[in-house]
Amino acid sequence: MSAVANPATVAGCLRVGAGFSQGDRNWIAERFAPLDARLATFHADATELEVSVKNREARGQKVTLECWVAGRQKIVTTSSEEDLHAALSDVRDDLRRRLNDAKTRQEPRHNKHLRDEGHLGNTSTADPGQEVPADPATA
């Protein structure tokens, strides 16, 4: 994996949306800091995060965290936890998991070892009804 010249960070990419004020931004960025390790693989100028909340501190509160990375589909995570801090942790952890899943899905394409092991499908060239000998040298 090559290093990114200008890696994305939560502090550099986070916008606060509806339901939050600019005053909330710093403590939210601190809560989302564990995302920095995963975001560092993306360019800062091609990555955006936005967090918003509907019905803040009320029954039915919904926190949404959106992530845009150039060349990838937007990832949206939500939480209906009643406690705001728990909801923010929930969307953070879900985004981290989904970024990890997306990265894992891409890697086997570029991993010759996995392709050679046949993990990406059946590499047999035998006819479906033909019996394949256990040792090709004895065939």
N, C-alpha and C positions, 0 to 999 in steps of 0.2 A: 504494500500500500504506500503510495507516495504522499508526502506531507503537503498540506495546502499552505500556500504563501500567506494568505490572509484568512485564517480560520474563523468560522462563525462562533459567536458566544451568545449566551442569553442576554447579557448586559448590552451587547451591540445590536441585537436583532429584535428585542422584545418591544412591542407596542401594547399599551393598555387601551382596551376598548370600552364599550358601554358598561356602566356599573362601577368602574374604577376611576380614580383620579390619578394625576401624575404623581401625587404624593404616595400613592400605593405602589408605584412602579419599583422602587428600590427593594422593599421587603419581599415583593413577589419575585423579583430577579434573584434574590438570595435563596428563596425557596426552590427556584427552578435551576439553581447552579449545578446540580448533578447532571443536567442535560448537556453541559458544556463538553464533556468527553465525547459524546456521540455527535454533537453539532460541529466539532472541530474538524470532521472529515469533509465538511462542505465549505464553500467560499462565503465569506461574510456578506459580500455584495449580492449574492444570489440566494440568500436565506432570510426569511421573515417569520416572526412569531407574533401572534396576537391573542391576548387573553381578554375575555369579557364575562360578565355575569348578568343574568336576568333575575329580578326579584331578590336582590342582595339581602342577606340576613332575614329572609322571610320564608315561610313554608312554600315549597315548590321552587326554591332557588336552583338555578342551573348555571354551572360554570362551563365555559367552552374555551379550549385552547386549539388554535389553528396554526399549522406549520406549512409554509410554502418553501420548497427548494426547487430551484430552476432545473427543468428537465425531469421532474418527478410529479406524481399526482399530489394534490393537497391532502394533508392528513388532518382530520378533525377529531378531537377527543372531547368528551363531555362527562360531567359528573352532576348528579342530583343530591350529593351529600348535603345535609343541612348545615354542618359546620363548614365555614368558608375555608379554613386552613386545611381541613381534611379533603375538601373538594379540590383545592389547588394541588395537593399532593397526589390525589387520584388522577387528575388529568396529566400531571407531569409524568407519573409512572407509566400511564397508558401510552403517552407519546414516546417515551424512551423504549418501551417494548415494541411499539409499531415501527419505530426507526430501525431498531435492531432486526426485526423480522424482514423489513424491506431490504436492508443491507445483506442479510443472509440469502434471500431469494436471488439476489444478483450475483453473488460470489461464485456459485458452482459453474456458471458459464465461463468464468475466467480461471478456474482451478483445474488444470490438466489432470492432476491426481484423481479428482472426483470423476472426471469424464472417463478416464482409463479404467476405473473400478466398475464402471457400468451403473453408477447410481442414478443416471438420468434416463434410464429406460432399458429395454431389452435390446442388446446388441447382437443377438443371434441372427444368423442369416439362413438358418434351416427352415424348410417348409413346415407349416404348422402341424401336419400329420406325420412328419418324418421323425424317427427316433434318432437322437444325437448320442454318439458313444461318449462314455465318461472320459476316455483318454483318446484324443484325436490321433495319436501315433498308432493305435491298434486298429484304426478304421480301414 
